[in-house]
Amino acid sequence: MTTAASSTPPAPRSTRAHCAACLRPQQTCICHWVAALPNQVEVLILQHPMEVNNAKGSARLLHLSLARSRLEVGEAFAPERLQALLSPERRSVLLYPDTVEDKSLGLASARPFDATWLREPQLLRLVVLDGTWRKSRKMLYLNPALQSLPRLPLRDTPPSHYLIRKAHLPDQLSTLEATVYALARLENDINKFNPLIDAFDGFVAQQAAYVARPPSGDQL
């Protein structure tokens, strides 16, 4: 996949003119924060339906900024559809921590991550679940094909810049931040994706301004 792709999300309920790219009303468009970056590792974003119309969500900005990305909306995906998204053309890796609840929930054991894969980042696909911790956990539970994927947990990450959304744990990050730090590791380039973090800071500041002084009409 050489270009960004996206499933078609539900049409916004507002009658206001919306941006065709970021899907937000024209007055709250975030396209000026898009930081076009040529990632080697393909990114597949599986977005929970409840995140689609969340004005504070970062997945759309992430998707628009990465040359090789795909955004699909759903909670329980049809097995054949998910298998197609996880095509063997690339090695799929799930951005998700190993948790003690896995066995108690009856989740399949994840395959180990092979460190030799890092030698060929162009053959990797990073699978990202976009949702709250509870929603992403449910997505994992409902989609067995995701459970056995090798996992890439994040450790020793910088403090989150996501000041507009409450974190339940000190080390929780936005979808965009987590993906950026994972890509930096997989592509062995700690600075390549810094422009996207800078763009995210601008996006966060824009959303914070709306909280302080809401624009007329809906944000999404």
C-alpha positions as CSV (number, residue, x, y, z in Angstrom):
1,M,0.0,0.0,0.0
2,T,1.6,3.3,-1.1
3,T,-1.2,5.7,-0.3
4,A,-3.4,6.4,2.7
5,A,-6.8,4.7,2.6
6,S,-9.8,4.9,4.8
7,S,-13.2,3.2,5.2
8,T,-16.2,5.4,4.9
9,P,-17.4,6.6,8.3
10,P,-20.9,7.5,9.1
11,A,-21.9,10.9,7.6
12,P,-21.8,13.8,10.1
13,R,-25.2,14.6,11.5
14,S,-24.7,18.3,11.2
15,T,-26.0,20.2,8.1
16,R,-22.9,22.4,8.2
17,A,-20.4,22.2,5.4
18,H,-17.7,19.6,6.3
19,C,-14.2,19.2,5.1
20,A,-14.0,16.1,2.9
21,A,-10.6,15.1,4.3
22,C,-10.8,15.5,8.1
23,L,-14.6,15.2,8.1
24,R,-15.0,18.2,10.5
25,P,-17.0,21.4,10.0
26,Q,-15.0,23.9,7.9
27,Q,-14.6,26.3,10.8
28,T,-12.9,23.6,12.9
29,C,-11.0,21.9,10.1
30,I,-7.7,20.3,11.3
31,C,-6.1,19.7,7.9
32,H,-3.6,22.6,8.5
33,W,-2.0,20.3,11.1
34,V,-1.4,17.4,8.8
35,A,2.3,16.6,8.6
36,A,2.9,14.4,5.6
37,L,5.4,11.7,6.4
38,P,6.7,8.8,4.3
39,N,6.5,5.9,6.8
40,Q,8.0,2.6,5.8
41,V,6.0,0.6,8.3
42,E,2.4,0.4,7.1
43,V,-0.2,1.5,9.7
44,L,-3.6,-0.1,10.0
45,I,-5.9,1.9,12.4
46,L,-8.9,0.0,13.6
47,Q,-11.2,2.7,15.1
48,H,-14.0,2.0,17.5
49,P,-17.3,3.6,16.1
50,M,-17.6,5.7,19.3
51,E,-14.4,7.5,18.4
52,V,-15.5,8.6,14.9
53,N,-17.3,11.8,16.0
54,N,-15.0,12.5,19.0
55,A,-13.6,16.0,18.4
56,K,-10.6,15.2,20.7
57,G,-9.7,12.1,18.8
58,S,-6.3,11.9,17.2
59,A,-6.6,9.0,14.8
60,R,-7.8,11.0,11.8
61,L,-4.9,13.4,12.0
62,L,-2.6,10.4,12.3
63,H,-4.1,8.7,9.3
64,L,-4.0,11.9,7.1
65,S,-0.3,12.4,8.0
66,L,1.0,9.0,7.2
67,A,1.6,8.0,3.5
68,R,1.1,4.3,4.2
69,S,-1.9,4.1,6.5
70,R,-5.5,2.7,6.4
71,L,-8.3,3.6,8.8
72,E,-11.2,1.2,9.3
73,V,-14.2,1.7,11.6
74,G,-15.8,-1.1,13.5
75,E,-15.9,-3.1,16.8
76,A,-16.3,-6.7,15.6
77,F,-15.0,-7.1,12.1
78,A,-16.1,-9.9,9.8
79,P,-13.3,-12.6,10.0
80,E,-12.8,-12.6,6.2
81,R,-12.6,-8.8,6.2
82,L,-10.1,-8.7,9.0
83,Q,-8.0,-11.4,7.3
84,A,-7.9,-9.3,4.1
85,L,-6.7,-6.3,6.1
86,L,-4.0,-8.4,7.7
87,S,-2.8,-9.7,4.4
88,P,0.4,-11.8,4.5
89,E,2.2,-9.2,2.2
90,R,3.4,-7.7,5.4
91,R,4.1,-9.0,8.9
92,S,1.4,-7.6,11.2
93,V,2.3,-6.4,14.7
94,L,-0.3,-5.3,17.3
95,L,0.5,-2.1,19.2
96,Y,-0.8,-3.4,22.6
97,P,0.6,-4.2,26.0
98,D,0.8,-7.7,27.4
99,T,-1.6,-7.7,30.3
100,V,-2.3,-10.1,33.2
101,E,-6.0,-10.3,32.2
102,D,-5.3,-12.1,28.9
103,K,-5.6,-15.6,30.2
104,S,-8.6,-14.9,32.5
105,L,-10.5,-13.5,29.5
106,G,-9.7,-16.5,27.4
107,L,-7.6,-14.6,24.8
108,A,-5.4,-16.6,22.5
109,S,-1.7,-16.4,23.3
110,A,0.1,-13.8,21.2
111,R,3.0,-14.9,19.0
112,P,6.4,-13.6,20.1
113,F,7.7,-10.6,18.3
114,D,10.8,-11.5,16.2
115,A,13.5,-8.9,16.6
116,T,15.0,-9.8,13.3
117,W,11.9,-8.2,11.6
118,L,13.4,-4.8,12.5
119,R,15.9,-5.3,9.8
120,E,13.1,-4.9,7.2
121,P,10.7,-2.3,8.4
122,Q,9.2,-2.0,4.9
123,L,7.7,-5.4,5.4
124,L,6.0,-4.6,8.7
125,R,2.4,-3.5,9.4
126,L,1.6,-1.9,12.7
127,V,-2.0,-2.5,13.8
128,V,-3.4,0.2,16.1
129,L,-6.7,0.0,18.1
130,D,-8.2,3.5,18.4
131,G,-10.5,3.7,21.4
132,T,-10.6,4.0,25.2
133,W,-8.9,1.2,27.1
134,R,-12.2,-0.5,27.7
135,K,-13.3,-0.3,24.1
136,S,-10.0,-1.4,22.7
137,R,-10.0,-4.3,25.1
138,K,-13.4,-5.3,23.8
139,M,-12.2,-5.0,20.2
140,L,-9.4,-7.4,21.0
141,Y,-11.8,-9.8,22.7
142,L,-14.2,-9.8,19.7
143,N,-11.6,-10.3,17.0
144,P,-9.7,-13.5,17.5
145,A,-7.4,-12.7,14.5
146,L,-5.9,-9.8,16.5
147,Q,-5.3,-11.9,19.6
148,S,-2.5,-14.0,18.2
149,L,-0.6,-11.2,16.5
150,P,2.8,-10.4,18.0
151,R,2.5,-7.5,20.3
152,L,4.6,-4.4,20.6
153,P,4.3,-2.8,24.0
154,L,5.6,0.7,24.6
155,R,8.0,1.4,27.5
156,D,9.8,4.5,28.7
157,T,7.9,6.9,26.5
158,P,7.9,10.7,27.0
159,P,5.0,12.2,29.0
160,S,1.8,12.6,27.0
161,H,1.0,15.9,25.3
162,Y,-2.6,14.9,25.3
163,L,-3.8,17.6,27.8
164,I,-7.4,17.8,26.5
165,R,-8.4,14.2,27.4
166,K,-8.2,12.6,30.8
167,A,-5.9,9.6,31.2
168,H,-6.7,6.8,33.5
169,L,-3.1,5.8,34.0
170,P,0.0,8.0,34.2
171,D,1.7,6.4,31.1
172,Q,-1.4,6.5,28.8
173,L,-0.9,8.2,25.4
174,S,-3.1,9.3,22.6
175,T,-3.4,7.0,19.6
176,L,-1.2,9.4,17.6
177,E,1.5,9.6,20.2
178,A,1.6,5.8,20.8
179,T,1.8,5.1,17.1
180,V,4.5,7.7,16.5
181,Y,6.7,6.2,19.3
182,A,6.1,2.7,17.9
183,L,7.0,3.7,14.4
184,A,10.2,5.4,15.6
185,R,11.2,2.1,17.2
186,L,10.3,-0.1,14.3
187,E,12.0,2.2,11.8
188,N,14.9,2.8,14.1
189,D,14.6,6.6,13.7
190,I,13.8,8.5,16.8
191,N,13.5,11.9,15.1
192,K,11.7,11.1,11.8
193,F,8.2,11.5,13.3
194,N,8.9,14.5,15.5
195,P,7.0,16.8,13.0
196,L,3.9,14.8,13.7
197,I,4.2,15.4,17.5
198,D,4.7,19.1,16.8
199,A,1.5,19.0,14.7
200,F,-0.3,17.2,17.4
201,D,0.7,20.0,19.9
202,G,-1.0,22.4,17.5
203,F,-4.1,20.2,17.2
204,V,-4.3,19.9,21.0
205,A,-4.0,23.7,21.4
206,Q,-6.8,24.2,18.9
207,Q,-9.1,21.9,20.7
208,A,-8.3,23.4,24.1
209,A,-9.2,26.8,22.7
210,Y,-12.6,25.5,21.7
211,V,-13.1,24.2,25.3
212,A,-12.4,27.7,26.6
213,R,-14.4,29.5,23.9
214,P,-16.6,27.0,21.9
215,P,-17.2,28.0,18.3
216,S,-20.8,28.4,17.1
217,G,-22.3,25.0,16.2
218,D,-21.0,21.5,16.6
219,Q,-17.3,20.7,16.4
220,L,-18.1,17.5,14.6
